């Protein structure tokens, strides 16, 4: 009996790919092993969003080889240079080649393989892959390739099957999800069509690009009870000059107007963002503009990262002249501002009743997410995992909420 293990790094897209890999391996006669020592095959689904992530994968391979004779295959988002380095100690296959290896009769479109979903209530549904934006710091166009949308028919079938199976939450995925298009079918039409499917379920999507978040998408979100009040809208910097160096096709005034339109139409929106600190040439004044943006917009969450160059991207040719200690300090400043904003907003929710999808158990608590993607902990029977509950918020926490079943 052949056994495998999969380790996944990176974003939801990589997690979704790993779910399909598991299904492909099952078709090829492999069984999941809980222990790497017992595995005949170890797959590492890698991410190269930062050099540190690539270094971690390389170190992980060396660690595995010391204690296991299993075949190691690395796949995922890696630049050519990283692939060549890793190929010295392990086998590298791009995602499509890996699927062809284990399912030779598989059609060219590996999305046609039904995934082995991680649970029975929340599922990732890729709607497009790749990116045409070529932000100067980003490796995605070189690892995932140009944008390619799945067929409308294929997506609709997958979502209908999930809803029929009782799934409560669908995450529509794409590196630039709101640029989805197949013929005349754009992302807002896709959202409306899925919303019209009968059933009690939520729709979430990530990740959005500000340039593609048009009035039609905002209107669709506002008019659908199934699309949750959550939006990830990466700004990356609060300074227009830095945005230009990043090759982001908007300035801060554009971004603020976009946020204003969203909040006018969807007052309850939970707005998260992505920010890079210490981009080459970022001055104290330019960083202060990001600080001002945080205080003005009051994001509900922010994913803050310190800049690290990715070889081959345009930004890798810039002088990385912001000291690492300064990057850490700037990251800390933004996190402190963010924590205060979140805590203030959480306190305003005490006493309110909120719909929650129960996700997991941790210690004596159940954990779930609200429509606005806020984490709530409360006591209850683990049998409730995967259910919608009405929770009364009893306490504000620095990063989340505490409540009780209403």
VEXKE-469133 format. One record per residue: x, z, y of N, C-alpha, C in turn. Coordinates in steps of 0.2 Angstrom, whole numbers, padded with zeros to 4 digits, always signed. Atoms other than C-alpha are relative to their C-alpha. Example, Ala and Ser with C-alpha at 12.3 -4.5 7.8 and 13.67 -1.06 7.14 Angstrom:
// VEXKE-469133
+0004+0000-0006+0062+0039-0022+0004+0000+0006/-0004-0001-0006+0068+0036-0005-0004+0003+0005/
This chain:
// VEXKE-469133
+0004+0000-0006+0000+0000+0000+0004+0000+0006/-0004+0001-0006+0008-0006+0016-0003+0004+0006/+0002-0005-0005+0007+0007+0031+0003-0002+0007/-0002+0002-0007+0009+0004+0050-0001+0006+0005/+0001-0004-0006+0011+0014+0066+0000-0004+0006/-0001+0004-0007+0008+0008+0084+0001+0005+0005/-0001-0004-0006+0015+0016+0099-0002-0005+0006/+0002+0004-0005+0007+0010+0115+0002+0003+0007/-0001-0002-0007+0014+0011+0133-0003-0004+0005/+0002+0004-0005+0007+0005+0149-0008+0001+0001/+0007+0000-0003-0011+0001+0156-0005-0001-0006/+0006+0001+0005-0028-0001+0148+0000-0007-0003/-0001+0006+0004-0024-0019+0144+0004+0000-0006/-0004-0001+0006-0010-0014+0133-0004+0004-0006/+0003-0004+0004-0021-0001+0125-0005-0005-0004/+0005+0005+0003-0035-0015+0122+0004-0005-0005/-0003+0004+0005-0022-0026+0114+0002+0003-0006/-0002-0004+0006-0016-0013+0102-0006+0001-0004/+0006+0000+0004-0034-0011+0097-0001-0006-0004/+0000+0006+0004-0034-0029+0092+0005-0001-0005/-0006+0000+0004-0017-0027+0084-0002+0004-0007/+0002-0005+0005-0024-0013+0073-0005-0004-0005/+0005+0004+0003-0039-0025+0068+0004-0005-0004/-0003+0005+0003-0027-0039+0064+0004+0003-0006/-0004-0003+0006-0016-0027+0053-0004+0001-0006/+0005-0002+0006-0031-0021+0043-0002-0007-0004/+0001+0006+0004-0035-0039+0039+0006-0003-0004/-0006+0002+0004-0017-0042+0033+0001+0005-0005/-0001-0005+0006-0019-0027+0021+0004+0006+0002/-0004-0006-0002-0010-0014+0031-0005+0006+0001/+0003-0007-0002-0016+0005+0033+0003+0004+0005/-0003-0004-0005-0013+0016+0047+0003+0006-0003/-0004-0006+0002+0000+0030+0044+0000+0005+0006/+0000-0005-0005-0001+0046+0054+0008+0002+0001/-0007-0002+0000+0018+0048+0051+0005-0006+0000/-0005+0006+0000+0032+0036+0056+0004+0000-0006/-0004+0000+0006+0042+0041+0041-0003-0003-0006/+0004+0004+0006+0029+0034+0029-0001-0007+0002/+0002+0007-0002+0027+0018+0039+0005-0005-0003/-0004+0006+0001+0033+0001+0033+0001-0004+0006/+0000+0004-0007+0030-0006+0050-0002+0004+0006/+0001-0003-0006+0031+0001+0067+0000-0005+0006/+0000+0004-0006+0025-0008+0082+0000+0003+0006/+0000-0003-0007+0029-0004+0100-0003-0005+0005/+0003+0005-0006+0018-0012+0113+0002+0003+0006/-0004-0002-0006+0029-0011+0128-0003-0002+0007/+0002+0002-0007+0026-0011+0147+0007+0000+0004/-0006+0000-0005+0039-0016+0160-0002+0001+0007/+0002+0000-0007+0030-0011+0175+0006+0004+0004/-0006-0003-0003+0046+0000+0179+0006-0001-0005/-0006+0000+0005+0064-0001+0172+0000+0006-0004/+0000-0006+0004+0062+0017+0167-0004-0001-0007/+0004+0001+0006+0048+0012+0155+0003-0005-0005/-0004+0004+0005+0059-0002+0147+0005+0004-0003/-0005-0005+0003+0073+0011+0145-0003+0005-0005/+0003-0005+0004+0061+0023+0137-0001-0004-0007/+0001+0004+0006+0056+0009+0124+0007-0001-0004/-0006+0001+0004+0074+0005+0120+0003+0007-0003/-0002-0007+0002+0078+0024+0118-0004+0001-0006/+0004-0001+0005+0063+0025+0107+0002-0004-0007/-0002+0004+0006+0069+0011+0095+0006+0003-0003/-0006-0003+0003+0086+0019+0093-0002+0007-0004/+0002-0007+0003+0077+0036+0089-0003-0002-0007/+0004+0001+0006+0066+0028+0076+0005-0003-0006/-0005+0002+0004+0081+0019+0068+0004+0005-0004/-0004-0005+0002+0090+0035+0065-0004+0003-0006/+0003-0004+0005+0076+0042+0054-0005-0004-0005/+0005+0004+0004+0066+0027+0047+0003-0007-0002/-0002+0006+0002+0070+0011+0037-0006-0005+0002/+0006+0005-0001+0053+0003+0043+0002-0006+0005/-0001+0006-0004+0053-0014+0051-0003+0002+0007/+0002-0002-0007+0051-0012+0070-0001-0007+0004/+0002+0005-0004+0042-0025+0080-0002+0002+0007/+0002-0002-0007+0041-0024+0099-0004-0006+0003/+0004+0005-0003+0028-0034+0109-0002+0003+0007/+0002-0003-0006+0019-0032+0125+0003-0004+0006/-0002+0003-0006+0024-0035+0143+0007+0001+0002/-0007+0000-0001+0043-0038+0144+0003-0006+0003/-0004+0005-0003+0054-0048+0155+0005-0003-0005/-0004+0003+0005+0065-0061+0147+0007+0004-0001/-0007-0004+0000+0081-0050+0151-0001+0006-0005/+0002-0006+0004+0072-0035+0143-0001-0002-0007/+0001+0002+0007+0067-0045+0128+0007-0001-0004/-0007+0002+0003+0085-0051+0125+0003+0006-0002/-0004-0007+0001+0092-0033+0126-0003+0003-0006/+0003-0004+0006+0079-0026+0114+0000-0004-0007/-0001+0004+0006+0081-0041+0102+0006+0001-0004/-0006-0002+0004+0098-0034+0098-0001+0005-0005/+0001-0006+0005+0091-0019+0089-0007-0001-0003/+0007+0000+0003+0073-0024+0085-0003-0007+0001/+0003+0006+0000+0062-0039+0082-0005+0000+0006/+0005+0000-0006+0052-0045+0098-0004-0006-0002/+0005+0005+0000+0036-0055+0097-0005+0000+0005/+0005+0000-0005+0025-0060+0111-0007+0002-0004/+0006-0002+0003+0007-0054+0108-0003-0006-0004/+0004+0005+0003+0000-0071+0103+0004-0001-0007/-0004+0001+0006+0015-0073+0090-0001+0005-0005/+0001-0006+0005+0012-0056+0083-0007-0001-0004/+0006+0001+0003-0006-0060+0080+0000-0006-0005/+0000+0006+0004-0002-0077+0072+0004+0002-0007/-0004-0002+0006+0011-0068+0060-0005+0004-0005/+0004-0004+0005-0002-0056+0053-0007-0003-0002/+0006+0003+0002-0018-0067+0054+0002-0007+0001/-0002+0007-0001-0011-0085+0051-0006-0004+0001/+0006+0005-0001-0029-0092+0051-0004+0002+0006/+0003-0002-0006-0033-0084+0067+0000-0006+0005/+0000+0005-0005-0038-0096+0081+0004+0002+0005/-0005-0001-0005-0027-0098+0096-0002+0006+0005/+0002-0005-0005-0038-0086+0106+0000+0007-0004/+0000-0006+0004-0033-0069+0099-0006+0005+0002/+0006-0004-0002-0048-0061+0109-0006-0001-0005/+0005+0001+0005-0059-0068+0095+0000+0005-0005/+0000-0005+0005-0053-0054+0084-0004+0006+0003/+0004-0006-0002-0065-0039+0085+0005+0006-0001/-0005-0005+0000-0054-0024+0090-0002+0006-0005/+0001-0007+0003-0053-0007+0081+0000+0005+0005/+0001-0004-0006-0060+0003+0095+0002+0007-0001/-0002-0007+0000-0053+0020+0099-0005+0005-0001/+0006-0004+0002-0070+0028+0098-0006-0004+0000/+0006+0003+0001-0088+0025+0096-0005+0000+0006/+0004-0001-0006-0094+0027+0114+0003-0003+0006/-0003+0003-0005-0082+0019+0126+0005-0005-0002/-0004+0006+0002-0074+0002+0125+0003-0004+0005/-0003+0004-0005-0062-0009+0134-0002-0007-0002/+0001+0007+0001-0067-0027+0136+0004-0005+0005/-0004+0004-0005-0054-0039+0143-0004-0006+0002/+0004+0006-0003-0062-0053+0154+0005-0005+0002/-0005+0005-0002-0046-0061+0160+0007+0003-0001/-0007-0003+0001-0027-0059+0158+0004-0004+0005/-0005+0004-0005-0012-0064+0169-0002+0001+0007/+0001-0001-0008-0010-0065+0188+0003-0005+0003/-0003+0005-0004-0007-0078+0201+0002+0002+0007/-0002-0003-0006-0003-0066+0215+0007+0000+0002/-0008-0001-0001+0016-0064+0213+0002+0005+0006/-0002-0005-0005+0017-0048+0223+0008+0001-0002/-0007+0001+0001+0036-0047+0226+0003+0005-0005/-0003-0005+0004+0039-0031+0216-0003+0000-0007/+0004-0001+0006+0028-0035+0201+0002-0005-0006/-0002+0004+0005+0033-0042+0184-0006-0004-0004/+0006+0002+0004+0015-0046+0177+0000-0008+0000/+0001+0007+0000+0015-0065+0182+0006-0003-0005/-0006+0003+0004+0032-0067+0172-0001+0003-0007/+0001-0003+0007+0026-0056+0157-0007-0002-0003/+0007+0002+0002+0007-0060+0156-0001-0007+0001/+0001+0007-0001+0008-0077+0163-0005-0001+0006/+0006+0001-0005-0005-0085+0175-0006+0002-0002/+0007-0003+0002-0023-0080+0176-0003-0005-0005/+0004+0003+0005-0033-0085+0162-0007+0004-0002/+0006-0004+0001-0052-0080+0160-0002-0002-0007/+0004+0001+0006-0061-0078+0144-0006-0004+0001/+0006+0003-0001-0076-0088+0141-0006+0005+0001/+0005-0004-0002-0092-0081+0148-0004+0002-0007/+0004-0001+0006-0101-0083+0131+0004+0005-0005/-0004-0004+0004-0087-0074+0122-0001+0008+0002/+0001-0007-0003-0088-0059+0134-0007+0003-0001/+0006-0002+0001-0106-0058+0133-0002+0002-0007/+0001-0002+0007-0106-0058+0114+0003+0007-0001/-0003-0006+0001-0094-0044+0114-0003+0006+0003/+0003-0006-0004-0103-0033+0127-0007+0001-0004/+0007-0001+0003-0120-0036+0118+0001+0004-0007/-0002-0003+0007-0112-0031+0101+0001+0007+0001/-0002-0007-0002-0105-0015+0109-0006+0004+0002/+0006-0004-0002-0122-0010+0117-0004+0001-0006/+0004+0000+0006-0131-0014+0101+0002+0006-0005/-0003-0005+0004-0119-0002+0092+0000+0007+0003/+0001-0007-0003-0123+0012+0104+0005+0002+0005/-0005-0002-0005-0108+0011+0116-0003+0002+0007/+0003-0003-0006-0111+0021+0132+0004-0003+0006/-0004+0002-0006-0097+0014+0143+0004-0006-0002/-0004+0006+0001-0089-0003+0145+0005-0001+0006/-0005+0001-0005-0073-0005+0154+0002-0008+0000/-0003+0007-0001-0070-0024+0160+0007+0000+0003/-0007+0000-0002-0052-0027+0161+0003-0006+0002/-0004+0006-0002-0040-0039+0170+0005+0002+0004/-0005-0002-0005-0024-0038+0179-0002-0001+0007/+0003+0001-0006-0034-0045+0193-0007-0002-0001/+0006+0000+0004-0051-0042+0186-0006-0004+0004/+0005+0003-0004-0062-0048+0201+0002-0007+0002/-0001+0007-0001-0054-0065+0201-0002-0004-0006/+0003+0003+0005-0063-0069+0185-0004-0006+0002/+0004+0005-0001-0070-0086+0184+0000-0005-0006/+0000+0006+0005-0076-0099+0171-0005-0004+0003/+0005+0005-0003-0084-0114+0179-0003+0003+0006/+0003-0003-0006-0097-0108+0191-0001+0008-0001/+0002-0007+0001-0098-0091+0183+0006+0004+0003/-0005-0004-0003-0088-0079+0194-0001+0008-0002/+0000-0007+0003-0085-0060+0192-0007+0004+0002/+0006-0004-0002-0101-0054+0202-0006-0003-0005/+0006+0003+0004-0112-0066+0191+0001+0004-0007/-0002-0004+0007-0103-0058+0175-0003+0007+0000/+0002-0006-0001-0107-0041+0182-0008+0001-0001/+0007+0000+0000-0125-0045+0185-0003-0001-0007/+0003+0002+0007-0128-0053+0168+0001+0006-0005/-0001-0006+0004-0120-0038+0159-0005+0006+0002/+0005-0005-0002-0131-0026+0169-0007-0001-0002/+0006+0001+0002-0146-0035+0164-0002+0001-0007/+0001-0001+0007-0143-0032+0146-0004+0007-0001/+0004-0006+0001-0156-0019+0139+0005+0006-0003/-0004-0005+0003-0148-0002+0135+0002+0005+0006/-0002-0006-0005-0142+0015+0143+0007+0000-0001/-0007+0000+0000-0124+0012+0147+0003-0001+0007/-0003+0000-0006-0112+0012+0161+0005-0006+0000/-0006+0006+0000-0100-0003+0167+0005+0003+0005/-0006-0002-0005-0083+0001+0175+0004-0006-0001/-0004+0006+0000-0070-0012+0179+0007+0002+0004/-0007-0001-0003-0051-0012+0184+0004-0006-0003/-0002-0003-0006-0040-0017+0192-0002-0006+0005/+0003+0004-0005-0047-0025+0208+0006-0002+0005/-0004+0002-0005-0037-0035+0221-0004+0000+0007/+0004+0000-0006-0043-0032+0239-0002-0007+0003/+0001+0007-0002-0042-0051+0243-0006-0003-0004/+0006+0003+0004-0055-0055+0229-0006+0005+0000/+0006-0004+0000-0067-0041+0233-0005-0002+0005/+0004+0003-0004-0080-0051+0241-0007+0004+0001/+0006-0004-0001-0097-0046+0248-0005-0001-0006/+0005+0001+0006-0106-0053+0232+0002+0005-0005/-0002-0005+0005-0096-0041+0221-0003+0007+0003/+0002-0006-0003-0100-0026+0233-0008+0000+0000/+0008+0000+0000-0119-0031+0234-0002+0001-0007/+0001-0001+0007-0119-0032+0215+0001+0007-0002/-0001-0007+0002-0112-0015+0213-0005+0004+0003/+0005-0004-0003-0124-0008+0225-0007+0000-0003/+0007+0001+0002-0139-0015+0217-0001+0001-0008/+0000-0001+0007-0135-0011+0199+0001+0008-0002/-0001-0007+0002-0138+0007+0192+0005+0001-0006/-0005-0001+0006-0127+0003+0177+0007-0001+0002/-0007+0000-0002-0111-0001+0187+0001+0006+0004/-0001-0007-0003-0104+0016+0191+0003-0001+0007/-0002-0001-0006-0099+0022+0208+0007+0001+0000/-0008-0001+0000-0080+0020+0205+0003-0007+0001/-0004+0006-0002-0068+0007+0212+0007+0002+0001/-0007-0001-0001-0049+0006+0210+0002-0006+0004/-0002+0005-0005-0043-0004+0225+0007+0001+0003/-0007-0001-0002-0024-0004+0226+0002-0003+0007/-0002+0002-0007-0017-0004+0244+0007-0001+0000/-0007+0001+0001+0001-0002+0239+0004+0003+0006/-0004-0003-0005+0007+0003+0256-0005+0000+0006/+0004-0001-0006-0001+0009+0273+0003-0004+0006/-0004+0003-0005+0011-0002+0283-0001-0008-0001/+0001+0007+0000+0007-0020+0287+0006-0004-0001/-0006+0003+0001+0025-0025+0288+0003+0000-0008/-0002-0001+0007+0029-0018+0271-0005-0004-0005/+0005+0005+0004+0013-0027+0264+0002-0007+0000/-0002+0007-0001+0020-0043+0270+0006-0001-0005/-0006+0001+0004+0037-0040+0261-0002+0001-0007/+0002-0001+0007+0027-0035+0245-0004-0007-0002/+0004+0006+0001+0018-0052+0247-0008+0001-0002/+0007-0001+0001+0001-0044+0248-0004-0003+0006/+0003+0004-0005-0011-0056+0257-0005+0003+0004/+0004-0003-0005-0019-0044+0269+0004+0005+0004/-0003-0006-0004-0015-0031+0282-0004+0006+0000/+0003-0007+0000-0020-0013+0285-0007-0001+0003/+0006+0001-0003-0034-0018+0296-0005-0004-0005/+0004+0003+0005-0041-0030+0283-0002+0005-0005/+0001-0005+0005-0040-0016+0270-0005+0005+0002/+0005-0005-0003-0049-0004+0281-0007-0003+0001/+0006+0003+0000-0063-0016+0284-0003-0001-0006/+0003+0000+0007-0065-0019+0266-0003+0007-0002/+0002-0007+0002-0066+0000+0263-0007+0001+0004/+0006-0001-0004-0079+0001+0277-0006-0004-0003/+0006+0003+0003-0090-0012+0269-0002+0003-0006/+0001-0003+0007-0089-0004+0252-0004+0007+0001/+0003-0006-0001-0094+0013+0259-0007+0000+0004/+0007+0001-0004-0108+0006+0270-0005-0001-0006/+0005+0003+0005-0116-0002+0254-0001+0006-0005/+0000-0005+0005-0111+0012+0242+0003+0007+0002/-0002-0006-0003-0110+0029+0251+0003+0005-0005/-0002-0004+0005-0107+0038+0234+0007-0002-0003/-0005+0003+0004-0092+0027+0229+0006+0005+0000/-0006-0003+0001-0077+0035+0222+0006-0005+0000/-0005+0005-0001-0062+0026+0228+0007+0002-0001/-0007-0001+0002-0045+0026+0220+0005-0005+0002/-0005+0005-0002-0029+0017+0225+0006+0001-0004/-0007+0000+0002-0011+0013+0220+0004-0001+0006/-0004+0000-0005+0003+0016+0231+0007+0000-0002/-0007+0000+0002+0022+0012+0230+0004+0004+0006/-0005-0003-0005+0034+0024+0240+0007-0003-0001/-0007+0002+0000+0051+0019+0245+0002-0007-0002/-0001+0008+0001+0049+0000+0244+0006-0001+0005/-0006+0002-0003+0066-0008+0250-0002-0001+0008/+0001+0001-0007+0067-0006+0269-0005+0005+0003/+0005-0004-0003+0053+0007+0271+0003+0005+0004/-0003-0005-0005+0057+0017+0286-0005+0006+0000/+0004-0006-0001+0050+0035+0290-0006-0002+0004/+0006+0002-0004+0038+0027+0303-0005-0004-0005/+0004+0004+0004+0032+0015+0290-0004+0004-0006/+0003-0005+0005+0029+0029+0277-0005+0004+0003/+0005-0004-0003+0020+0039+0290-0006-0004+0001/+0006+0004-0001+0008+0024+0292-0004+0001-0007/+0003-0001+0007+0004+0027+0273-0003+0007+0000/+0002-0007-0001+0002+0046+0277-0007-0001+0004/+0006+0001-0005-0010+0041+0291-0006-0003-0004/+0005+0004+0004-0020+0029+0279-0003+0005-0005/+0003-0005+0005-0022+0043+0266-0005+0005+0004/+0004-0005-0003-0029+0055+0279-0006-0003+0003/+0005+0004-0003-0040+0042+0287-0005-0002-0005/+0005+0002+0005-0048+0035+0271-0002+0005-0005/+0001-0006+0004-0047+0051+0261-0002-0003-0007/+0001+0002+0006-0045+0043+0244-0002+0005-0005/+0002-0005+0005-0053+0051+0229+0005+0001-0005/-0006-0001+0005-0038+0048+0218+0005-0006+0002/-0005+0005-0002-0022+0039+0221+0006+0000-0006/-0005+0001+0005-0009+0033+0208+0007-0002+0004/-0006+0001-0004+0008+0035+0217+0006-0001-0004/-0006+0001+0004+0024+0028+0210+0006-0001+0005/-0006+0001-0004+0042+0027+0217+0002-0007-0002/-0003+0006+0001+0049+0010+0219+0006+0000-0005/-0006+0001+0003+0061+0004+0206+0000-0008-0001/+0000+0008+0001+0067-0015+0205-0001-0002-0007/+0000+0003+0007+0062-0026+0191+0004-0007+0001/-0004+0006+0000+0075-0039+0188-0004-0007+0000/+0004+0007+0000+0069-0057+0192-0005-0001+0005/+0005+0000-0005+0056-0052+0204+0003-0001+0007/-0003+0001-0007+0059-0057+0223+0002+0007+0003/-0002-0006-0003+0060-0039+0228+0006+0003-0003/-0006-0002+0003+0074-0036+0216+0006-0002+0003/-0006+0003-0004+0085-0046+0228+0000+0003+0007/-0001-0004-0006+0081-0034+0242+0005+0006-0001/-0005-0006+0001+0093-0020+0245-0005+0006-0001/+0004-0007+0002+0085-0004+0237+0003+0005+0004/-0003-0004-0005+0090+0006+0252-0003+0007+0001/+0003-0006-0001+0079+0021+0251+0002+0005-0006/-0003-0005+0004+0087+0036+0243-0005+0003-0005/+0004-0003+0005+0080+0042+0226-0003+0007+0002/+0003-0006-0002+0078+0059+0233-0005+0000+0006/+0005+0002-0005+0068+0052+0248-0006-0003-0003/+0006+0002+0004+0057+0043+0236-0004+0006-0003/+0003-0006+0003+0053+0059+0227-0003+0004+0005/+0003-0004-0006+0050+0068+0244-0007-0003+0002/+0006+0004-0003+0038+0054+0250-0006+0001-0005/+0005-0001+0005+0029+0055+0233-0004+0007+0000/+0002-0007-0001+0027+0074+0235-0005+0001+0006/+0004+0000-0007+0020+0072+0253-0007-0003-0002/+0007+0003+0001+0006+0060+0247-0004+0004-0005/+0004-0004+0005+0002+0070+0232-0003+0007+0003/+0003-0006-0004+0000+0086+0243-0006-0002+0004/+0006+0002-0004-0012+0077+0255-0005-0002-0005/+0005+0002+0005-0021+0070+0240-0004+0006-0003/+0003-0006+0003-0024+0086+0232-0004+0004+0004/+0005-0003-0005-0031+0094+0248-0006-0004+0001/+0006+0004-0001-0043+0080+0250-0005+0000-0006/+0004+0000+0006-0049+0080+0232-0003+0007-0001/+0003-0007+0001-0051+0099+0232-0006+0001+0005/+0005+0000-0005-0061+0098+0248-0006-0004-0002/+0005+0003+0002-0072+0085+0241-0004+0003-0006/+0002-0003+0006-0074+0094+0225-0004+0006+0002/+0004-0006-0002-0080+0110+0234-0007-0002+0003/+0007+0002-0003-0094+0100+0242-0005-0002-0006/+0005+0001+0006-0101+0096+0224-0002+0006-0003/+0002-0006+0003-0103+0114+0219-0008+0001+0001/+0007-0001+0000-0121+0117+0215-0004-0007-0001/+0003+0007+0002-0125+0098+0212-0001-0001-0007/+0001+0002+0007-0131+0091+0196+0002-0008-0001/-0004+0006+0000-0121+0076+0190-0001-0003-0008/+0000+0003+0007-0123+0064+0175+0008-0001-0002/-0006+0000+0003-0108+0065+0163+0000-0003-0006/-0002+0003+0007-0101+0055+0148+0005+0005-0003/-0005-0005+0003-0093+0068+0137+0005-0004-0004/-0006+0005+0003-0076+0061+0131+0003+0004-0006/-0004-0004+0005-0067+0075+0121+0000+0007+0001/+0000-0007+0000-0064+0093+0117+0007+0002+0002/-0007-0003-0001-0049+0103+0124-0001+0007+0001/+0001-0008+0001-0047+0121+0119-0007+0002-0001/+0007-0002+0001-0064+0129+0122-0005-0004+0004/+0004+0004-0005-0070+0116+0134-0001-0007-0003/+0001+0007+0000-0078+0099+0133+0002-0003+0006/-0002+0004-0006-0072+0086+0145-0004-0006+0001/+0003+0006-0001-0081+0072+0153+0001-0003+0006/-0001+0003-0006-0082+0060+0167-0007-0002+0003/+0006+0001-0003-0095+0058+0180-0001-0008+0002/+0001+0007-0002-0102+0041+0186+0006-0002+0005/-0005+0001-0005-0089+0043+0200+0007+0001-0002/-0006-0001+0004-0075+0046+0187+0004+0006+0002/-0003-0007+0000-0072+0064+0191-0001+0004-0006/+0000-0004+0006-0067+0075+0177-0004+0007+0001/+0004-0006+0000-0079+0089+0173+0002+0004-0007/-0001-0004+0006-0075+0103+0160-0006+0005+0000/+0006-0005+0002-0089+0114+0152+0000+0002-0007/+0000-0002+0006-0093+0123+0137-0006-0003-0004/+0006+0003+0004-0104+0115+0123+0002-0002-0007/-0001+0002+0007-0105+0109+0105+0004-0007+0000/-0004+0007+0000-0092+0095+0101-0004-0005-0003/+0004+0005+0002-0106+0086+0093-0003-0004+0006/+0003+0003-0006-0111+0081+0111+0005-0005+0002/-0005+0005-0002-0095+0070+0112-0003-0007-0001/+0002+0007+0001-0100+0052+0116-0007+0000+0003/+0007+0000-0002-0117+0058+0124+0000+0000+0008/+0001-0001-0007-0123+0057+0142-0004+0007+0001/+0003-0007-0002-0127+0075+0149-0001+0001+0007/+0001-0002-0007-0134+0082+0165+0004+0007+0001/-0004-0006-0001-0121+0095+0171-0001+0002+0007/+0000-0003-0006-0123+0107+0185+0007+0003+0002/-0007-0001-0002-0106+0109+0195+0000+0008+0002/+0000-0007-0002-0102+0128+0196+0007+0002+0004/-0006-0002-0003-0084+0128+0202+0004-0007+0001/-0004+0006-0002-0072+0116+0211+0007+0002-0002/-0007-0001+0002-0054+0114+0204+0004-0004+0004/-0004+0004-0004-0039+0107+0213-0001-0008-0002/+0000+0007+0002-0040+0090+0203-0007-0002-0004/+0006+0001+0004-0057+0092+0194-0006+0005+0002/+0006-0004-0001-0074+0101+0192-0001+0004-0006/+0002-0003+0005-0081+0114+0181-0008+0001+0000/+0007+0000+0000-0099+0115+0176-0003+0003-0006/+0004-0002+0006-0113+0120+0164-0005-0005-0002/+0005+0005+0002-0125+0110+0154-0007+0002+0003/+0006-0002-0003-0141+0109+0164-0006+0000-0005/
